[in-house]
Amino acid sequence: METGRSLLSRLLVPSDRLDVSPAGMLRIGGHEAGSLLRDFGSPLVVVAEETLRANYRRIRDAFVANWPAAVNVMYATKANSTLAIRALLSDEGAGGDCFGLGELHATTTGGTDPARVVMNGSNKGREEIAEAIRLGITINVDGDDEIDMAGEIAAATGREARLNLRLKLMPEGLDGFSAAFFKTGGTIREAVRRQKWGFTPEAASGLVRRILARPGLRLRGYSVHLGRFSADPAASAVVAAALGEAACRLHRETGAWPAMLDIGGGWPRQREPESRAPELNAFAIEEHAAAACGALRAALAPAGQALPELWLEPGRYIVGNASVLLATVGAVKRDAGLAWAHVDASTNDLMRIETSQSWYHLLPASRMDDPLDAELDLVGGTCIPSVIGARRAMPVLRRGDVVAILDAGMYAEAISNQFNSIPRPASVLVGPAGAEAIRRRETIADVFATHSIPERLRRAAGMRARA
Ligand SMILES: Cc1ncc(COP(=O)(O)O)c(C=O)c1O
């Protein structure tokens, strides 16, 4: 009969640092789930340092092996903006993609080299642009007035503004893949047209000329981000070929040749909740890197120019499997032919279940050697149905058992919320250096820290509270 231990052995990917103690307790980065909860409280986000480092090195090496010019892997902070994660990746030499002043703060506080950072954003303000220019960060331009703002700031400060143009690419080949990943219905090209930012190559041509003509502005190249819409490397090749073709076209029309091309994020993993199914993806990152780099080089070749640097913006690939969310079982209810095990985490902490129908692997962390002979729904105790996993094979769970939700690193903490006024969990970094707190648990006071009651209502509220 299947147990948590045997299930885990089938799910493992090389960068996981998950195993099971002789007593049947899940260990993350060598630390037992039960003792982590005793030391840091429940629920708890547990981040494995060695997984983060291994993921960064693997994606970097995959692209370096396939691209004969310089490669800059920029961690997309939006996937998880925890400062310690950013600092650890800066320690590895990772560049950064940031969106807005908040992520810029995380990127600079996390010690990232500004020369390896891009600023994205479809509605950048003067403050963001000024800060990017001050720091020497490359701006992925996504609005034509950004060019004017950058020109004015460059003139006023005497600093050069480094600009990339973000491109919106809609090659026919996109429609060879399923559009199910997008929520707009229709084809992928239509989803890109509606949902993804950037300028079409037709629109970009005039903007390139504007940048070239303005003193203080340096055109670095082009960026594109269509995101993860397929786990098939052929999809990466379609996007890369379109980027190369657009660069050649803009070269013919304007004479400008890019010093760098930023091919964005969305790089899929083998075990990924966004696949919405338990099976592992068949393809590895090396196949995506080979497909994308091969297609890009082939598309650039006719121009006969020097190969640009290759920049990329992976978020989910680097942090996805680095975090495990540990939760403690509370009330277990059986009725109407169903069984529900409540835990102290909820979809507040895993919003992608609500927004993207993500499917997370769950493990009975404190009973990894018990047979998975029961079927239950694992639920959070909020007022919206907070179904973390429906009809899952588990041991018969009891109050106090520990459950692990895998792959909670990406777009989980970053978009968590406090619905039902529930404070958010703490995070802890685990690895050879021990278990270190990297984010404290929120308190109820934190939940209400930004609220105020006007004086005229205060007296009445105070009187009622005393009554
Ligand atoms: C511009 C841009 N770059 C990079 C990323 C990171 O994507 P992922 O986490 O899928 O790699 C995103 C995600 O939305 C993005 O919008």
The ligand as a MOL file (V3000), in Angstrom:
LIG
                    3D

  0  0  0     0  0            999 V3000
M  V30 BEGIN CTAB
M  V30 COUNTS 16 16 0 0 0
M  V30 BEGIN ATOM
M  V30 1 C 7.6920 40.6440 -16.7920 0
M  V30 2 C 7.7740 39.3760 -16.0190 0
M  V30 3 N 8.9810 38.7690 -15.9050 0
M  V30 4 C 9.1220 37.6160 -15.2170 0
M  V30 5 C 8.0640 37.0230 -14.5850 0
M  V30 6 C 8.2890 35.7620 -13.8120 0
M  V30 7 O 7.6200 34.7050 -14.3770 0
M  V30 8 P 7.7760 33.2300 -13.7900 0
M  V30 9 O 7.6420 33.3010 -12.3320 0
M  V30 10 O 6.6670 32.5150 -14.4490 0
M  V30 11 O 9.1210 32.7320 -14.2250 0
M  V30 12 C 6.7850 37.6170 -14.6840 0
M  V30 13 C 5.6200 36.9980 -14.0500 0
M  V30 14 O 4.5060 37.3430 -14.1610 0
M  V30 15 C 6.6470 38.8300 -15.4120 0
M  V30 16 O 5.4620 39.4500 -15.5210 0
M  V30 END ATOM
M  V30 BEGIN BOND
M  V30 1 1 1 2
M  V30 2 1 2 3
M  V30 3 2 2 15
M  V30 4 2 3 4
M  V30 5 1 4 5
M  V30 6 1 5 6
M  V30 7 2 5 12
M  V30 8 1 6 7
M  V30 9 1 7 8
M  V30 10 2 8 9
M  V30 11 1 8 10
M  V30 12 1 8 11
M  V30 13 1 12 13
M  V30 14 1 12 15
M  V30 15 2 13 14
M  V30 16 1 15 16
M  V30 END BOND
M  V30 END CTAB
M  END
